[in-house]
């Protein structure tokens, strides 16, 4: 048996162990979620902040879902940095459809840092009326009990921030389905595994960030992260550094994915990879161990089709499928994940290519603009 085959077999075994960890972490989170959300007597008024730039798939229906909340009092502030932003038309339509809702379109024309989204958030927070603040991305769609759930969870003692897992709703392209599959079967299991290994979350997810204004002020406000690419990660990390808990909500939200071409898919995946590398370099290096199927296939090739290597591949395929199904079905309730499982080997092999690209480059494309990463911060294109 050659040494390279042995090394790849050992790494495959470690990766299979990672699959077991993800399955355990997922089952544990699912069982905790079934116990129900925290219950509180009073539900404080909330300011929902939504920074906008351009349009996203299914955007208006996602906006509408925020107006249909079973919640006594809240306002929604939409921020645009350009008066001609096409998203403004949708906000105005929303105001006409829901005249009784407190919906404001706020011009956020000051450029306060490299991260335009956070620059908008600084200005929205200044305009917000309430002390409970919720931020989520413009493409997020939520259930009617969403706001009630996350605010109740925030009021559990010593909780400083609540964030949400999300399902990726794919458009009708293979690249979009690959993106959705990656969210359900790779990204979310990784979040749950990190939560288990680290004894809780120490970062946030842009799908939902809900916190108190006093805690936001304690970390220096949104101003303190206005030059960082991974603003959701930085916000969660700084709240955790205050000694407060970052909790993963029982509420699962939807994000509607574009009809990616393969070039658009790779561009987005590279931005994601370089964001992780800049924010969590140790975790990024550790991602190498998570590529179970590619390692098992490499081992089979290096072992020249030996019987034991086929057995190892069979075990790897079984655990990878169980991991995908447990997360996609039991936690995310993703009804389409079963139909896309045939794409899983392709998605996992592409993930290795993206990992290499994320390792060697610093350039990212974000909302049509080019930036370079410098120790987690955004710099203008050179």
C-alpha positions in Angstrom: 0.0 0.0 0.0 1.6 3.3 -1.0 2.0 6.2 1.4 -0.2 8.7 -0.5 -3.1 6.2 -0.4 -2.7 5.8 3.3 -2.6 9.5 4.0 -5.7 10.1 1.9 -7.4 7.2 3.7 -6.6 8.8 7.1 -7.9 12.2 6.0 -11.0 10.5 4.6 -11.6 8.8 7.9 -11.2 12.1 9.7 -13.7 13.7 7.2 -16.2 10.9 7.9 -15.8 11.7 11.6 -16.7 15.3 10.7 -19.9 14.0 9.1 -20.7 12.1 12.3 -20.2 15.3 14.3 -22.4 17.3 11.9 -25.2 14.7 12.2 -25.0 14.7 16.0 -25.0 18.5 16.1 -27.9 18.7 13.8 -30.0 16.1 15.6 -29.2 17.9 18.9 -30.3 21.2 17.5 -33.5 19.7 16.0 -34.4 18.1 19.3 -33.8 21.4 21.2 -36.0 23.3 18.6 -38.9 20.9 19.2 -39.1 22.1 22.8 -40.4 25.4 21.5 -39.3 29.0 21.8 -39.0 31.0 24.9 -42.2 32.7 26.1 -42.3 36.2 27.4 -45.2 38.4 28.6 -44.2 41.7 27.0 -43.1 42.1 23.4 -41.2 45.4 23.1 -41.5 47.6 19.9 -38.9 46.8 17.3 -37.1 48.6 14.5 -36.4 46.4 11.5 -33.5 47.8 9.4 -33.2 46.7 5.8 -30.3 48.2 3.7 -31.0 48.0 0.0 -28.9 48.1 -3.2 -30.6 47.0 -6.4 -33.2 44.2 -6.6 -33.2 40.6 -5.7 -35.4 37.6 -6.8 -38.9 37.6 -5.3 -38.0 40.8 -3.5 -41.4 42.3 -3.2 -43.0 39.2 -1.7 -40.0 39.0 0.8 -40.8 42.6 1.8 -44.5 41.8 2.2 -43.7 39.0 4.6 -42.3 41.6 7.0 -45.6 43.5 6.9 -47.6 40.4 7.9 -46.1 39.8 11.3 -48.1 38.7 14.2 -46.6 41.4 16.4 -48.1 44.4 18.3 -45.7 47.2 17.3 -42.8 47.6 14.9 -41.4 49.8 12.2 -39.6 48.9 9.0 -36.8 51.2 7.7 -35.5 50.6 4.2 -32.3 52.4 3.4 -31.0 53.4 0.0 -27.8 55.2 -0.8 -28.9 56.2 -4.4 -32.2 58.0 -5.0 -32.5 56.1 -8.3 -32.2 52.7 -6.7 -34.8 50.5 -8.3 -35.6 49.0 -4.9 -37.2 52.3 -3.9 -40.1 51.7 -6.3 -40.9 48.5 -4.5 -40.8 50.1 -1.1 -43.2 52.8 -2.3 -45.5 50.1 -3.6 -45.3 48.4 -0.1 -46.3 51.7 1.6 -49.4 51.9 -0.6 -50.4 48.3 0.1 -49.8 48.6 3.8 -50.8 52.2 4.7 -51.3 51.3 8.4 -47.7 49.9 8.8 -44.9 52.1 9.9 -42.7 51.8 6.7 -40.1 54.4 6.0 -37.7 54.9 3.0 -34.6 56.5 4.3 -32.0 58.2 2.1 -28.6 57.2 3.4 -26.3 59.2 1.2 -23.3 59.5 3.4 -20.4 57.2 2.6 -19.1 56.2 6.0 -16.8 53.3 5.1 -15.9 50.7 2.5 -18.9 48.4 3.4 -21.8 50.3 1.8 -24.4 48.0 3.5 -23.0 48.9 7.0 -22.7 52.5 6.1 -26.5 52.4 5.4 -27.1 50.6 8.7 -25.3 53.4 10.6 -27.7 55.9 9.2 -30.8 53.7 9.6 -29.9 53.0 13.3 -29.8 56.8 13.9 -33.3 57.1 12.4 -34.8 54.1 14.2 -37.2 54.9 17.0 -36.9 51.7 19.1 -34.3 50.1 21.4 -34.8 46.6 19.9 -33.2 46.4 16.5 -33.4 43.7 13.8 -31.3 43.6 10.7 -31.8 41.2 7.8 -30.9 41.0 4.2 -33.1 42.3 1.4 -33.8 38.8 0.0 -35.0 37.3 3.2 -38.6 36.0 3.5 -40.1 35.2 6.9 -43.0 33.4 8.5 -45.8 35.4 10.4 -44.4 34.4 13.8 -40.8 35.3 13.0 -40.6 38.6 14.8 -42.4 37.2 17.9 -40.0 34.2 18.0 -36.7 36.0 17.7 -37.7 38.8 20.2 -38.8 36.2 22.7 -35.5 34.4 22.3 -33.5 37.6 22.7 -35.1 38.1 26.1 -33.7 34.9 27.5 -31.2 36.0 30.3 -27.6 36.8 29.1 -28.6 36.7 25.4 -27.1 39.5 23.4 -27.9 38.5 19.8 -30.2 36.1 18.0 -29.5 34.9 14.5 -31.3 32.5 12.1 -30.4 29.6 9.8 -31.8 29.9 6.3 -33.0 27.8 3.3 -31.7 28.7 -0.2 -34.7 28.7 -2.7 -33.1 28.0 -6.0 -34.0 29.4 -9.4 -34.3 27.2 -12.5 -30.6 26.8 -13.3 -28.1 24.1 -12.3 -25.8 26.6 -10.7 -28.6 28.0 -8.6 -29.5 24.5 -7.4 -25.8 23.9 -6.6 -25.8 27.0 -4.4 -29.0 25.9 -2.6 -27.6 22.4 -2.1 -24.4 23.9 -0.6 -26.4 25.9 1.9 -28.5 23.0 3.0 -25.9 20.3 3.1 -22.6 22.0 3.8 -22.9 25.6 5.2 -25.7 24.9 7.7 -24.1 21.6 9.0 -20.9 23.6 9.4 -22.6 26.3 11.5 -24.2 23.6 13.7 -20.9 21.8 14.1 -19.1 25.1 15.0 -21.9 25.8 17.6 -21.2 22.4 19.2 -17.4 22.5 19.1 -17.2 26.1 20.4 -19.9 25.7 23.1 -22.2 28.2 21.3 -22.1 30.6 18.4 -19.5 33.4 18.3 -20.7 34.9 15.0 -23.9 36.0 13.4 -25.6 35.3 10.0 -26.9 38.1 7.8 -30.3 36.3 7.4 -31.2 37.8 10.9 -29.3 39.8 13.5 -31.5 41.0 16.4 -30.1 42.8 19.4 -30.6 45.7 21.8 -29.4 49.2 21.1 -27.5 49.3 24.4 -25.4 46.3 23.3 -24.9 47.7 19.9 -23.6 50.9 21.5 -21.4 48.9 23.8 -19.4 47.5 20.8 -19.1 50.9 19.2 -22.3 50.8 17.0 -22.3 49.7 13.4 -19.6 52.3 12.9 -17.1 49.9 14.4 -17.6 47.4 11.6 -18.1 49.7 8.6 -14.9 48.7 6.8 -15.3 44.9 7.3 -16.6 42.6 4.7 -18.1 40.0 7.1 -20.2 42.5 9.0 -22.5 39.7 10.3 -19.6 37.7 11.6 -18.0 40.8 13.2 -21.2 41.9 14.9 -21.7 38.4 16.5 -18.1 38.1 17.5 -18.1 41.5 19.3 -21.4 40.8 21.1 -19.9 37.4 22.2 -16.8 39.3 23.4 -19.0 41.3 25.7 -19.8 38.0 27.5 -23.3 37.7 26.0 -24.7 34.7 24.2 -25.3 34.5 20.5 -28.3 32.3 20.1 -29.5 30.3 17.0 -33.2 30.9 16.6 -35.9 28.2 16.1 -37.1 30.3 13.2 -35.8 29.3 9.8 -36.0 31.9 7.0 -35.8 31.7 3.2 -33.4 33.4 0.9 -34.3 33.5 -2.8 -31.3 32.8 -5.0 -30.6 34.4 -8.4 -30.7 32.3 -11.6 -26.9 32.0 -11.5 -24.8 31.2 -14.5 -21.7 29.1 -13.6 -19.5 32.3 -13.7 -21.9 34.0 -11.3 -22.0 31.0 -9.1 -18.2 30.8 -8.9 -17.9 34.6 -8.2 -20.3 34.3 -5.3 -18.7 31.2 -3.9 -15.2 32.9 -4.1 -16.5 35.9 -2.2 -18.0 33.6 0.4 -14.7 31.6 0.6 -12.5 34.7 0.9 -14.9 36.1 3.5 -14.5 33.0 5.7 -10.7 33.0 5.2 -10.5 36.6 6.2 -12.7 36.2 9.3 -11.8 32.7 10.5 -8.4 31.7 9.0 -8.1 28.6 11.3 -11.6 27.5 10.4 -10.9 28.0 6.7 -7.8 25.7 6.9 -10.0 23.2 8.7 -12.5 23.1 5.8 -10.0 20.8 4.0 -11.1 18.0 6.3 -14.8 18.5 5.5 -14.6 17.5 1.8 -15.5 13.9 2.4 -16.4 12.6 -1.0 -13.4 14.2 -2.8 -11.0 12.7 -0.3 -12.7 9.3 -0.6 -12.5 9.5 -4.5 -8.8 10.5 -4.3 -8.1 7.7 -2.0 -9.7 5.2 -4.4 -7.6 6.5 -7.2 -4.4 6.4 -5.3 -5.2 2.9 -4.0 -5.8 1.8 -7.6 -9.3 0.6 -6.9 -8.4 -1.7 -4.0 -11.3 -3.4 -2.2 -10.7 -1.5 1.0 -10.8 1.8 -0.8 -14.1 0.9 -2.4 -15.4 0.1 1.1 -14.2 3.4 2.4 -15.9 5.3 -0.5 -19.1 3.5 0.3 -19.0 4.5 3.9 -18.1 8.1 2.9 -21.1 8.3 0.5 -23.4 6.9 3.2 -22.4 9.3 5.9 -22.4 12.3 3.4 -25.9 11.5 2.3 -27.2 11.0 5.9 -25.6 14.3 6.9 -27.3 16.1 3.9 -30.7 14.6 4.6 -30.7 15.1 8.4 -29.8 18.8 8.0 -31.9 19.5 4.9 -35.0 17.6 6.1 -35.1 17.6 9.9 -33.7 21.2 10.5 -34.3 23.3 7.4 -37.4 21.4 6.2 -36.1 21.8 2.7 -38.6 19.9 0.5 -36.3 20.1 -2.6 -33.1 18.8 -1.2 -34.0 15.2 -2.1 -34.4 16.1 -5.7 -30.9 17.7 -5.8 -28.9 15.0 -4.1 -27.7 13.7 -7.4 -25.7 16.9 -7.7 -23.9 16.4 -4.4 -20.7 14.8 -5.7 -20.4 17.6 -8.3 -21.1 20.3 -5.7 -18.5 18.8 -3.3 -15.8 18.6 -6.0 -16.5 22.2 -7.0 -16.2 23.2 -3.3 -12.5 22.1 -3.3 -11.8 24.2 -6.4 -13.5 27.2 -4.8 -11.4 26.6 -1.6 -8.2 26.8 -3.5 -9.4 29.9 -5.3 -10.3 31.4 -1.9 -6.9 30.5 -0.5 -4.8 32.3 -3.1 -6.8 35.5 -4.0 -7.9 38.6 -2.3 -10.2 40.1 -4.9 -14.0 39.9 -4.5 -16.9 41.2 -6.5 -19.8 42.5 -4.4 -23.0 44.0 -5.8 -21.1 44.8 -9.0 -18.2 46.5 -7.3 -14.6 45.2 -7.0 -12.8 45.2 -3.7 -9.6 43.7 -2.2 -9.5 42.1 1.3 -6.9 43.3 3.8 -7.1 41.4 7.1 -10.8 41.2 6.9 -11.4 44.8 5.8 -12.5 46.0 2.4 -10.2 48.1 0.2 -11.1 49.7 -3.1 -10.0 48.0 -6.3 -6.4 48.6 -7.2 
